[in-house]
Amino acid sequence: MKTTAIALTCILCALPTFANIIKITYTDWPEGVVLSHLAAAVLEEKMGHQVELKLAETEAIFDSVAAGEQDVYLNAWLPFTQASYWKKHSFELERLGTVIEKTRLGLAVPAYVNVTNINQLNENRALFGGNIIGIELDSGTTKMTNAAIEEYKLNFTQLHVGTTEMAVELGKAIAAKKPILITGWTPHWIFARYDLKMLIDTRNVYQPDGIRKFARPGFGKDLPEADRFLKRFAITENQLNALLLEVHHGKSSPEAITRSWMLAHPEIVKAWIAPEKKWWQKII
């Protein structure tokens, strides 16, 4: 009987527990895909967790994490773009800090275009054919651009061609060394691929977000080591843009690309997952 009990105990210890499974939910935004797969690679290969990744829409993500159905979201654009969802659930969610403190967004042109300020656009209208190459109609960037057109009294039309087509048009213009005016933001692979500049926004119409992280209620108590890692988990804008460009090229999967990055940056990963120092270690 004693031998059977010991054997059963060993079998149970070998099985993954529910608490060891971490559910990361993410949107189909390039930076969300990259950040989620990178965190998953570290949690699985360096910390021994099993990770489940789930693609979802933004509203469903906030709802599911607040309800405890999913554990973590690593790509919250706050305090502006996803403000309505955050307002609904802010008291239920556990904050994990920031991936990137301050994003950049606004109107952008190739570096060779001799325009530096939104105030200069009307006098250079013919250069751009009076068009701003925009993205989806319902995006936060689109709404801010509508506000900029009104605030600066721009004699321009915003074209809603979509995110993918915007990047295509940008690439065509740069290949031909032609001027083009786009709605841009970073992190985005276009800032790793091309030499671009954001136009100065003297009236602060474009309000930059940070990329924030949060978890379900009780996550830190249930999984303190994973919680500590995710609070430390952050990379630079240039590092993220380079990863986004590599994923965009599509020569390998996001899983393979982020795993390779993890293996190529052992010191960064080591700092992310290092145990918390005891109080006496901090004063030595």
Disulfide bonds with the S-S distance in Angstrom:
none
